């Protein structure tokens, strides 16, 4: 995982499980839908069922991804460069890094 220059990211990096990966950067929030817009980082992917960690109102939270949409169409896997909507159920700090926690084999 690459170190981030965002203030407060170092505290998240310290509490992330080994093997966690920065997979997306949060953009606009869509409170009516409980979703956040995000762009998947190069070389990464995000799937339904993945566990993620993100910052919401300055607090670090965990959630399992249960919905991803591309152009309002549900998808199972988001790939690099795709601007997707991820259902989170609350606002995510704009510009926050979304981390995927290690997948269970």
N, C-alpha and C positions, 0 to 999 in steps of 0.2 A: 504494500500500500504506500502510496506517495504521501509525504507530509504535505499538509495544507498550510497556506499562509493566513487563513481566516482566524481572527481572534476567537479563542475558545475551542478551536478544533483540537488543540493539543490535549485538552482534558478528555475529549471524546476518544482520541486515539489511545490514551492510557486505559480507558475502560472497555474498549472493544475486545472481543475474543480474538485470539490469534487466528489468522486466516481471513479476517474481515476485509472487504474490498470496497473502495469508493466507486460506486457504479453510476451515480447520476448527480446532477446539480439541479436543485429546486428552482423553479421559476415562479410564475403566477399561481396564486391560489384560486380555487373555484369553490367558495364556501357553500354555495347553494347545493353543490354536488358532493361536498366533502372530499374534493380531489385537489391534487397539486399537479401543475405542469412540470415536467422534468425532461432533460435531455440526457440520454444514456451516453456514458463516456466511451471513448474509443477502446476497443478490445474487451468490452464488458457486455453483459446482458442481464436482464432482470426478468424473472419468471413468476407466474402465479405460484403461490406457496412459499416463495422466498421470505426469509425473515430479514427485516431491515431496521436500521437505527438512524434517527434523524433528530434535528433540533426543532422544537415547536415552542414558541414564546420563551426562548432561552433555556428550555429544559430538554434534556435528551430523553427520547422515547423509543420503544421497540414496537413493531407491528408486523404481522404476517400479511403479505400482499395477496389480496383476494380479487382485485380487479385492475386491469390495465387496458387503456383504450388508445387507439391511434385513429385520429380523425373521427372520433365518436363511434368507432367500431371496436368491440372487445377483441383483444388478442391475448395469446398465452405467453408469448415471449417478446420482450422489447430488445431491439438490437442497437448498436452504436449509431449515434447521430439522430435517432428517431425522437421527435418531440411528442412525448406521450403524456397521458393523464393517468395518474396513479391514485386509486381511492385510498385515502388515509383516514378520513373521518374527522380531520381537524386541519387547521392551517399549519403549514411548515414555514419556517423562516426563509424568506426569499434569499436565494444564493447559497442556502445551506447545502452541505454535501449529504447525500443519501448513501449510507453504507449497507452493503449486503453482508449479513452475518454468514459464517461458514455453513455450507449445505451439508445435511446429513447424508451419508452414503448409504 
